Amino acid sequence: MTPPPEYLLEKARHYCAYQERSIFDVKQKLQQWKASETAIQEIIKTLKAENYINEERFVKAFAIGKLRHNKWGRNKIIQALKQKQIPDLYIQIGLGEIDEEEYLNTLKAVLSNKTVKANDEFTRKNKLIRYAVQKGFQPELARKILDENDF
């Protein structure tokens, strides 16, 4: 039995008011709540009209939050946004919100906080670069930071 659309809309409003959500997140949650496809479309249209969901606002908050709190690089942020089916235009807008100095400082912090055991400097740097790439940073940028600084 599917819940009434008014009830689902109210639940979706609370879900979106708690934190920024993408349309993909809201659709998934509504499907979890056993909403019909037509109800999902109507609810999302209403939430957009009431400004509960805004993809551009979501992307900006997501990109900055993942950089500051999870220490993710641009590549990992892009992948996560693509998984949420965010259009490329919004992804570029979100990445544009990231301050370049803050991005570099985050990469430096990621590299300096990582302890690596290696027999020689070459191996140690490669392990650090692989770690930075795993966190979503560009390998060239990580190599440049490592060459300029002593970690």
Secondary structure, 3 states (H helix, E strand, C coil): CCCCHHHHHHHHHHHHHHCCCCHHHHHHHHHHCCCCHHHHHHHHHHHHHCCCCCHHHHHHHHHHHHHHHHCCCHHHHHHHHHHCCCCHHHHHHHHHCCCHHHHHHHHHHHHHHCCCCCCCHHHHHHHHHHHHHHCCCCHHHHHHHHHHCCC
